[in-house]
Amino acid sequence: MKNNLIYCSELLERNEMKTLLSETSTGLESIRFSIADNLDHLDKNLEEAKEDLKYFEYPRLWLHGPFLDLNPMCFDSLVRQATMDRFNQCYEAALELGADGIVYHSCMIPQVYFTIGWADRMIEFWNMFLEGKSGITITMENVLDREIQPFVQVAEKISHPDFGLCIDIGHAHAFADDSASDWLEAAKPYLRHAHLHDNDGSRDQHLALGDGTIPLEQIFSFLRELNHPCSFTIENQRMEDFHKSLRTLKEYGVIDE
């Protein structure tokens, strides 16, 4: 299934971002509300975000949620409440700005947390967070997650229609025990969004698609055959890399010309 809902991550300078959005007609995935200091001054940053959207000529919008120092499954009630508060602030921003969706990290740190019981605590958190919310797609993204099953189990047990998964193929390639293709396949029933970039398998490099070692034909074959809506965000750090990734997606038939 081809899908033209393509977004570019806000990883360029403001004027470069405007040029890129104009040249590609893609949407924007804003990182503004992933930053704690911006959430501390939410009203001010909402006004600045509105000015940016006007400057960018009102592209379609996703938000990247806050993640530093946060943990949805945390055993410390105060840290867990801080996570809930920060996630809710980002959701308020999404409502105010008319965003299509939000990506929140799983915040899993394998070297610190056991996977036993992890999914149960995540399910409890997400059900609390999702209560009373509707109209904005909410996704959980893999980052340092090594194991597929606990991650997917969270989505299996949550029935909220707006909740799903975001698979970051670069994170899976660099950090996970299984391949990015395996992650996409396991998450398929719940896949609502994907982050697309490349690396050499050693770390998160945000290279253009094709400049790393991710087996793209397997990834693209999966994405071409999806039979339900799924949007994509290209996460590159240079304008030329964004353009190369976009060309690659078109050449492989993942998106229309």
C-alpha positions in Angstrom: 0.0 0.0 0.0 1.6 3.3 -1.1 1.2 6.2 1.3 2.0 9.8 0.7 1.8 10.8 4.4 5.5 11.7 4.7 7.0 14.0 7.3 10.4 15.4 7.8 11.9 15.6 11.3 12.7 19.1 12.5 16.5 18.6 12.5 17.5 21.5 10.3 17.8 25.2 10.9 14.6 27.1 10.6 15.2 28.6 7.1 16.5 25.3 5.8 13.4 23.6 7.2 11.2 26.0 5.3 13.0 25.4 2.1 12.9 21.6 2.6 9.2 21.6 3.3 8.5 23.8 0.3 10.6 21.7 -2.0 9.2 18.4 -0.9 5.6 19.2 0.1 6.1 16.9 3.1 4.7 17.3 6.6 6.7 18.3 9.7 7.5 16.3 12.8 8.3 18.9 15.3 10.8 18.2 18.1 10.0 21.5 20.0 7.8 19.8 22.6 10.3 17.1 23.3 12.4 19.6 25.2 11.7 20.1 28.9 12.6 23.8 29.0 10.0 24.4 26.2 7.4 22.6 28.3 8.3 24.7 31.3 7.2 27.7 29.2 4.4 26.0 27.3 2.3 29.0 26.4 5.3 30.9 25.0 6.4 28.0 23.0 2.9 27.3 21.7 2.8 30.9 20.3 6.3 30.4 18.8 5.2 27.1 17.3 2.2 28.8 15.7 4.5 31.4 14.2 6.8 28.7 12.8 3.8 26.8 11.3 2.7 30.0 9.6 6.3 30.6 8.4 6.4 27.0 7.1 3.0 27.6 5.3 1.1 25.2 7.6 2.4 21.8 6.8 0.8 18.6 8.2 2.1 18.1 11.7 3.3 15.4 14.0 4.9 16.1 17.4 7.8 14.2 19.0 7.1 13.8 22.7 9.4 14.4 25.6 11.7 11.6 26.8 14.8 12.8 28.6 14.7 11.8 32.4 11.3 10.2 31.9 10.0 6.7 32.2 6.4 5.5 31.9 7.0 2.2 33.7 9.1 3.8 36.5 8.7 2.3 40.0 9.2 5.8 41.6 5.7 7.3 41.7 7.1 10.9 41.5 9.1 10.1 38.3 6.1 8.3 36.9 3.9 11.3 37.6 6.4 13.7 36.1 6.3 11.5 32.9 2.5 11.7 32.9 2.6 15.4 33.3 5.1 16.0 30.5 3.3 13.6 28.2 0.1 15.5 28.8 1.7 18.8 28.1 2.8 17.5 24.7 -0.7 16.3 24.1 -2.1 19.7 25.0 0.3 21.2 22.4 -0.9 18.7 19.8 -4.5 19.7 20.4 -3.7 23.4 20.2 -1.7 23.0 17.0 -3.9 20.5 15.2 -1.3 17.8 15.0 -2.1 14.4 13.4 -0.2 12.4 15.9 2.5 12.2 18.6 5.5 9.9 19.0 6.5 9.0 22.5 9.6 6.9 23.4 9.2 3.7 25.3 12.1 4.9 27.5 13.3 1.3 27.9 16.9 1.0 29.2 17.8 -2.7 28.9 20.9 -2.3 31.1 18.7 -1.0 34.0 15.2 -2.6 33.7 14.2 -6.2 33.4 11.6 -7.1 30.8 9.6 -9.2 33.3 6.6 -7.1 34.3 7.7 -4.2 32.1 4.8 -4.6 29.6 2.3 -4.7 32.4 3.5 -1.5 33.9 3.5 0.2 30.5 0.0 -1.0 29.8 -1.2 0.5 33.1 0.5 3.8 32.3 -0.8 4.1 28.7 -4.4 3.2 29.7 -4.3 6.0 32.3 -2.8 8.4 29.8 -5.3 7.6 27.1 -8.4 7.9 29.2 -10.6 10.6 27.8 -8.4 11.3 24.8 -9.4 11.0 21.2 -8.7 12.3 17.7 -4.9 12.3 17.8 -2.8 9.2 16.9 -0.6 8.2 19.9 2.4 6.0 19.2 5.1 4.3 21.2 8.6 4.2 19.6 11.4 1.8 20.1 14.8 3.3 21.0 17.2 1.2 23.0 14.6 -1.7 23.2 16.3 -5.0 22.5 13.4 -7.4 22.6 10.4 -7.3 20.3 7.8 -9.2 22.4 7.5 -7.0 25.5 7.2 -3.9 23.2 4.5 -5.4 21.0 2.7 -6.9 24.0 1.9 -3.4 25.1 0.0 -2.7 21.9 -1.7 -6.1 22.0 -3.3 -5.3 25.4 -4.4 -1.7 24.7 -7.7 -1.4 22.9 -7.8 2.4 22.5 -8.4 3.2 18.8 -5.9 6.0 18.7 -3.0 4.0 20.1 -0.4 2.2 18.1 3.3 1.7 17.5 6.1 3.6 15.8 8.9 1.5 14.6 12.2 3.3 14.2 14.2 1.2 11.7 17.5 2.9 12.6 17.1 2.2 16.3 16.2 -1.5 15.7 19.2 -1.9 13.4 21.6 -0.4 15.9 20.3 -1.6 19.3 17.9 -4.5 19.0 18.5 -8.3 19.1 16.4 -8.8 15.9 16.4 -7.1 12.6 14.4 -4.0 11.7 12.4 -6.2 9.3 11.5 -8.5 12.2 10.4 -5.5 14.3 8.2 -4.2 11.5 6.6 -7.7 10.9 5.9 -8.2 14.6 4.4 -4.7 15.0 2.4 -4.9 11.8 -1.1 -5.1 13.2 -0.4 -2.0 15.4 2.0 -0.1 13.1 0.7 3.5 12.7 4.0 5.4 12.1 7.6 4.7 11.2 10.9 6.6 11.5 13.2 6.1 8.5 16.9 6.7 8.5 20.1 4.5 8.1 23.2 3.6 10.1 26.1 1.1 10.0 24.7 -0.9 12.9 27.1 0.5 15.5 25.1 3.5 16.7 22.2 5.9 15.8 23.7 7.9 12.9 20.6 9.3 11.1 22.2 8.7 7.7 20.3 9.0 4.4 18.5 5.8 3.4 21.0 3.7 1.5 24.1 5.2 3.2 24.2 2.6 5.9 23.8 -1.2 6.2 20.1 -1.6 6.8 18.8 -4.1 4.2 16.4 -1.6 2.6 14.8 -4.0 0.1 13.4 -6.0 2.9 12.1 -2.9 4.7 10.7 -1.4 1.5 9.0 -4.6 0.5 7.2 -4.7 3.8 6.2 -1.0 3.6 4.9 -1.4 0.0 2.7 -4.3 1.1 1.1 -2.7 4.1 -2.7 -2.9 3.9 -3.6 -0.2 6.4 -2.6 3.5 6.8 0.9 4.2 8.2 2.7 7.5 8.0 6.5 7.9 7.8 9.0 10.5 9.1 12.4 10.8 7.5 15.0 11.6 10.2 18.1 13.0 8.6 20.3 15.9 9.7 21.3 17.4 6.4 19.1 18.7 3.6 20.8 16.7 1.0 20.2 13.5 3.0 16.5 14.3 3.3 16.3 14.6 -0.5 18.2 11.4 -1.0 16.0 9.5 1.4 12.9 10.8 -0.3 14.2 9.9 -3.8 15.1 6.4 -2.5 11.5 5.9 -1.2 10.1 6.9 -4.6 12.6 4.8 -6.5 11.6 1.7 -4.5 7.9 2.4 -4.9 7.2 3.0 -1.3 5.6 6.4 -2.0 4.2 7.9 -5.2 6.2 10.2 -7.4 
